[in-house]
Amino acid sequence: DSGVTQTPKHLITATGQRVTLRCSPRSGDLSVYWYQQSLDQGLQFLIQYYNGEERAKGNILERFSAQQFPDLHSELNLSSLELGDSALYFCASSDGLKTYEQYFGPGTRLTVT
Amino acid sequence: DQQVKQNSPSLSVQEGRISILNCDYTNSMFDYFLWYKKYPAEGPTFLISISSIKDKNEDGRFTVFLNKSAKHLSLHIVPSQPGDSAVYFCAAREGSGNTPLVFGKGTRLSVIA
């Protein structure tokens, strides 16, 4: 158990809809990262937050947004969903200080029908 | 444009033998490399890492070798066990602080009893 939790585990929704994925980092970790894994692809970095502020952005679509709250949990919002958004979405956290290792949650499997 | 490449999608090894997983990278600014293991329906689990100032790091049955001139790293597992069967991801980062990881597409290792 990495200590990173993600909810929900599975999500099935229709095209055009909006969903919110939630992540709670390990206790004490200030950095939260969101990654997307599509079929047969590696993990693609979406966005990073550090202590409530956006730190880095990857190939995140404009239809996607995220935030990190004062209690350090993070939410990834996906809107105007398309079939191609179906993927595994992982959240990872790190302490943001002395280690480079990131610890991953179990992921949310999103299916857009 | 893949900066981290794992050219072997899959690998089969007999139990007790050595497993060698390879990874190539193109970005000479990468200064830290990590290997993650992923079981189905779980998030990636950190396995071992290496700084660019080293050429070898060992942790039990797992050893990572880094050849900076060739921009190549490899993960050796000796001896291989059936429980090692998983997808292995190579990842890299650059710069100071906690920056996002760049992942390869993964290699599926099957250890046959």
Interface residues (C-beta under 8 A of the other chain):
Chain A: S2 V4 Q6 S31 Y33 Y35 D40 Q41 G42 L43 Q44 F45 Q48 Y50 R55 A56 G58 F90 A92 S94 D95 G96 L97 Y100 E101 Q102 Y103 F104 G105 P106 G107
Chain B: V4 Q6 Y32 L34 Y36 A41 E42 G43 P44 T45 F46 S49 F89 A91 R93 G97 N98 T99 P100 L101 V102 F103 G104 K105 G106
